[in-house]
Amino acid sequence: MQTVNTSFQYCDQLVRDFEKVIAQPIVKKSSVYYTGVDLGTAYIVLAVLDENYQPVAGAYRFADVVKDGMVVDYIGAIRIVKELKRELEEKIGTTLIYAAAALPPGTFTLDSGAIKYVVQGAGFELTKLLDEPTAANAVLNIKNGAIVDIGGGTTGIAILKDGQVIYVADEPTGGTHFSLVIAGAYKLSFDEADQYKRDSRHHKELLPVLRPVIEKVASIINCHVRDYPVKEIYLVGGTCCLEGIENIIAKQINLPIYKPQNPMFVTPLGIALNCTQEIL
């Protein structure tokens, strides 16, 4: 079963603050603004922090420009990031200059150039490019254990020892596969299944349907952590918003599972926390 972790106090408060500024941005003078750009398989999220690294604005939009952690619609990705950037600039009355970005672990040699050019093409100065679980740990502050980022297309894993990442992996199983299962079981289109999945009122009903693919995610996690002295698993990523997913995973791998109150925004906030004024 999921275990309560009081160390999530900072994480949960930061996410709550971010959720508030998505609805009502904070318009105030700051010497600099830092933006985290999260190009997810299901959503593109922009998180804006002030000079003290506190949330002041945020926006997100459903998008299908990324598949299995790779940018497949380069022009579409630039357009959406540019539109979200402009939207946030109008809301807080300033030009957003600096941004950091992230990508699934193990894909730097394959897709780092595309991510970089998307962020730059949208009008940002890119300051940092890092893997998603490492970004998430800027919010989680985990010293030992495994951070598992279950996104729309992939499951990314980072194992930490004494606060340092010692192993990363990424495999193509995530929320997209959940939607495919729902579409087949309920005779829905993929888009209809995806929307059905996002409604928390359906989560209890969907758990038995999704159990096989959740167990597949658990087997991926177990495969990568079993050779390391991992004693705790920390879940982030939009797919982890599925209520009860943590209990099935915990039962499969027999380790304590910790999940923030809203795991969807942990990674974009962590990306923003890694942003600086030093251009890559």
C-alpha positions as CSV (number, residue, x, y, z in Angstrom):
1,M,0.0,0.0,0.0
2,Q,1.0,3.6,-0.4
3,T,2.8,5.0,2.5
4,V,2.5,8.6,3.9
5,N,5.7,10.6,3.6
6,T,6.0,13.8,5.5
7,S,9.0,14.9,3.4
8,F,6.5,15.7,0.7
9,Q,5.4,18.8,2.6
10,Y,7.6,21.1,0.5
11,C,6.6,19.3,-2.7
12,D,2.9,19.4,-2.0
13,Q,3.0,23.1,-1.0
14,L,4.9,24.1,-4.1
15,V,2.4,22.2,-6.3
16,R,-0.5,23.8,-4.5
17,D,1.0,27.3,-5.0
18,F,1.5,26.4,-8.7
19,E,-2.0,25.3,-9.1
20,K,-3.2,28.6,-7.7
21,V,-1.1,30.7,-10.1
22,I,-2.3,28.7,-13.1
23,A,-5.8,30.1,-12.2
24,Q,-4.6,33.5,-10.9
25,P,-1.1,34.6,-12.0
26,I,0.9,36.8,-9.6
27,V,1.7,40.1,-11.2
28,K,4.7,41.6,-9.4
29,K,8.1,43.0,-10.1
30,S,10.9,40.4,-10.3
31,S,14.5,40.9,-11.5
32,V,14.2,37.7,-13.5
33,Y,11.8,34.9,-14.3
34,Y,12.6,31.2,-14.7
35,T,10.5,29.0,-16.9
36,G,10.4,25.2,-17.0
37,V,9.2,23.7,-20.2
38,D,7.9,20.1,-20.0
39,L,7.2,18.5,-23.3
40,G,5.0,15.6,-22.3
41,T,3.3,13.0,-24.4
42,A,-0.1,14.1,-23.2
43,Y,0.5,17.7,-22.1
44,I,2.9,20.5,-22.6
45,V,3.4,22.4,-19.3
46,L,5.1,25.7,-18.7
47,A,5.9,26.7,-15.1
48,V,7.2,30.2,-14.3
49,L,9.0,31.1,-11.1
50,D,10.2,34.5,-9.9
51,E,13.7,35.5,-8.7
52,N,13.1,33.6,-5.4
53,Y,12.0,30.5,-7.3
54,Q,8.4,30.9,-6.2
55,P,5.6,30.1,-8.7
56,V,4.0,33.1,-10.3
57,A,2.3,31.7,-13.4
58,G,1.7,28.5,-15.3
59,A,-0.2,27.0,-18.2
60,Y,-0.6,23.7,-19.9
61,R,-2.2,22.3,-23.0
62,F,-3.1,18.9,-24.3
63,A,-0.8,18.0,-27.2
64,D,0.2,14.9,-29.2
65,V,3.6,16.3,-30.5
66,V,5.6,13.7,-28.5
67,K,5.4,10.0,-28.8
68,D,7.2,7.6,-26.5
69,G,9.3,10.4,-25.2
70,M,10.4,11.6,-28.7
71,V,9.3,14.8,-30.5
72,V,7.4,13.7,-33.6
73,D,5.8,17.0,-34.5
74,Y,8.6,19.6,-34.3
75,I,6.6,22.5,-35.8
76,G,3.6,21.7,-33.7
77,A,5.7,21.6,-30.5
78,I,7.2,25.0,-31.3
79,R,3.8,26.5,-32.0
80,I,2.3,25.3,-28.8
81,V,5.2,26.4,-26.6
82,K,5.3,29.8,-28.3
83,E,1.5,30.2,-27.8
84,L,1.8,29.3,-24.1
85,K,4.8,31.6,-23.7
86,R,2.8,34.5,-25.2
87,E,-0.2,33.7,-23.0
88,L,1.8,33.8,-19.8
89,E,3.7,37.0,-20.9
90,E,0.5,38.8,-21.4
91,K,-0.8,37.6,-18.0
92,I,2.2,38.7,-15.9
93,G,3.2,41.7,-18.1
94,T,6.8,40.7,-19.0
95,T,8.9,38.9,-21.5
96,L,10.0,35.4,-20.5
97,I,13.6,34.9,-21.5
98,Y,15.2,32.0,-19.7
99,A,13.9,28.4,-19.8
100,A,15.1,24.9,-18.9
101,A,13.7,21.7,-20.3
102,A,13.9,18.0,-19.7
103,L,13.5,14.7,-21.6
104,P,13.2,11.0,-20.6
105,P,16.4,9.5,-19.2
106,G,18.6,7.8,-21.6
107,T,17.4,9.7,-24.7
108,F,19.9,12.6,-24.7
109,T,21.8,11.3,-27.7
110,L,18.5,10.7,-29.6
111,D,16.4,13.7,-28.9
112,S,18.2,16.4,-26.9
113,G,18.7,18.5,-30.1
114,A,15.0,18.5,-30.9
115,I,14.0,19.5,-27.4
116,K,16.7,22.3,-27.5
117,Y,15.5,23.6,-30.8
118,V,11.8,23.6,-29.8
119,V,12.5,25.7,-26.7
120,Q,14.8,28.1,-28.7
121,G,12.4,28.2,-31.6
122,A,9.6,29.3,-29.2
123,G,11.8,32.3,-28.3
124,F,13.5,31.2,-25.1
125,E,17.2,31.2,-24.1
126,L,17.8,27.6,-23.0
127,T,19.8,27.4,-19.8
128,K,19.6,23.8,-18.8
129,L,18.6,20.4,-20.3
130,L,18.3,17.5,-17.9
131,D,16.5,14.2,-17.5
132,E,12.9,14.2,-16.1
133,P,13.5,12.2,-12.9
134,T,16.5,14.3,-11.9
135,A,14.3,17.4,-12.5
136,A,11.6,16.0,-10.3
137,N,14.0,15.5,-7.5
138,A,14.6,19.2,-7.3
139,V,11.0,19.2,-5.8
140,L,11.1,15.9,-4.0
141,N,14.5,16.2,-2.4
142,I,15.1,12.5,-2.3
143,K,18.4,11.2,-1.0
144,N,18.0,7.5,-1.6
145,G,15.5,5.5,-3.5
146,A,14.0,5.4,-7.0
147,I,12.1,8.2,-8.7
148,V,9.7,6.8,-11.3
149,D,8.2,9.2,-13.8
150,I,5.2,7.6,-15.5
151,G,4.3,9.9,-18.3
152,G,2.0,9.6,-21.3
153,G,4.4,7.5,-23.4
154,T,7.2,6.2,-21.2
155,T,8.2,5.1,-17.7
156,G,11.4,6.8,-16.7
157,I,13.4,5.6,-13.7
158,A,16.2,7.3,-11.8
159,I,18.0,5.6,-8.9
160,L,19.5,7.8,-6.3
161,K,22.2,7.2,-3.7
162,D,23.2,10.0,-1.2
163,G,21.3,12.5,-3.4
164,Q,23.2,11.5,-6.6
165,V,21.7,9.8,-9.6
166,I,23.6,6.5,-10.1
167,Y,21.3,4.8,-12.8
168,V,18.7,5.9,-15.3
169,A,16.4,4.0,-17.6
170,D,13.3,4.6,-19.7
171,E,10.9,2.2,-21.4
172,P,7.9,2.9,-23.7
173,T,4.9,2.1,-21.4
174,G,2.7,4.8,-20.0
175,G,-0.6,6.6,-20.2
176,T,-1.0,6.1,-23.9
177,H,-1.1,2.4,-23.3
178,F,-3.7,2.8,-20.6
179,S,-5.9,4.7,-23.0
180,L,-5.5,2.0,-25.7
181,V,-6.7,-0.6,-23.2
182,I,-9.7,1.5,-22.2
183,A,-10.5,2.1,-25.9
184,G,-10.6,-1.7,-26.5
185,A,-12.5,-2.6,-23.4
186,Y,-15.2,0.1,-23.8
187,K,-15.3,0.3,-27.6
188,L,-14.3,4.0,-27.6
189,S,-12.0,6.0,-29.9
190,F,-8.6,6.7,-28.5
191,D,-9.5,10.3,-27.8
192,E,-12.7,9.3,-26.0
193,A,-10.8,6.7,-23.9
194,D,-8.1,9.3,-23.0
195,Q,-10.7,11.8,-21.8
196,Y,-12.6,9.0,-19.9
197,K,-9.4,8.1,-18.1
198,R,-8.7,11.7,-17.0
199,D,-12.0,11.9,-15.0
200,S,-11.2,10.9,-11.5
201,R,-14.8,9.7,-11.0
202,H,-14.0,6.8,-13.3
203,H,-10.7,5.7,-11.6
204,K,-12.1,3.1,-9.2
205,E,-14.1,1.5,-12.1
206,L,-11.0,1.5,-14.4
207,L,-8.5,0.0,-12.0
208,P,-9.5,-3.7,-12.7
209,V,-9.5,-2.9,-16.4
210,L,-6.0,-1.3,-16.3
211,R,-4.5,-3.8,-13.8
212,P,-2.6,-5.8,-16.5
213,V,-0.9,-2.7,-17.9
214,I,-0.2,-1.3,-14.4
215,E,1.4,-4.6,-13.5
216,K,3.5,-4.2,-16.7
217,V,4.7,-0.8,-15.4
218,A,5.5,-2.5,-12.1
219,S,7.5,-5.2,-13.8
220,I,9.5,-2.5,-15.6
221,I,10.2,-0.8,-12.3
222,N,11.2,-4.0,-10.6
223,C,13.5,-5.1,-13.5
224,H,15.5,-1.9,-13.1
225,V,15.6,-1.5,-9.3
226,R,16.1,-5.1,-8.3
227,D,19.9,-5.0,-8.6
228,Y,20.2,-1.9,-6.5
229,P,19.6,-1.4,-2.8
230,V,16.4,0.5,-3.4
231,K,14.1,0.6,-0.4
232,E,11.5,3.2,-1.5
233,I,9.8,4.2,-4.8
234,Y,8.6,7.7,-5.5
235,L,6.0,8.2,-8.2
236,V,5.6,11.3,-10.4
237,G,4.1,12.0,-13.8
238,G,0.7,12.6,-15.1
239,T,-0.3,8.9,-15.4
240,C,0.3,8.6,-11.6
241,C,-2.8,10.8,-11.1
242,L,-4.8,7.6,-11.6
243,E,-6.1,6.9,-8.1
244,G,-5.0,3.5,-6.8
245,I,-2.2,3.0,-9.2
246,E,0.3,3.2,-6.4
247,N,-1.3,0.3,-4.5
248,I,-1.1,-2.1,-7.4
249,I,2.5,-1.2,-8.1
250,A,3.4,-1.6,-4.4
251,K,1.8,-5.0,-4.2
252,Q,3.8,-6.2,-7.3
253,I,7.2,-5.0,-6.2
254,N,6.8,-5.3,-2.5
255,L,8.3,-1.9,-1.7
256,P,6.9,1.3,0.0
257,I,5.4,3.6,-2.6
258,Y,5.2,7.4,-2.1
259,K,3.1,9.7,-4.3
260,P,2.7,13.5,-4.0
261,Q,-0.8,14.9,-3.9
262,N,-0.6,16.0,-7.5
263,P,2.2,14.2,-9.3
264,M,1.5,15.9,-12.7
265,F,3.2,19.1,-11.9
266,V,6.3,17.9,-10.0
267,T,8.5,17.5,-13.1
268,P,7.8,20.9,-14.7
269,L,8.3,22.6,-11.4
270,G,11.6,20.7,-11.0
271,I,12.7,21.8,-14.5
272,A,12.0,25.5,-13.6
273,L,13.9,25.1,-10.3
274,N,16.9,24.1,-12.4
275,C,16.7,27.1,-14.7
276,T,19.4,29.8,-14.4
277,Q,20.6,32.8,-16.4
278,E,23.6,30.9,-17.9
279,I,22.8,30.1,-21.5
280,L,23.7,26.7,-22.9
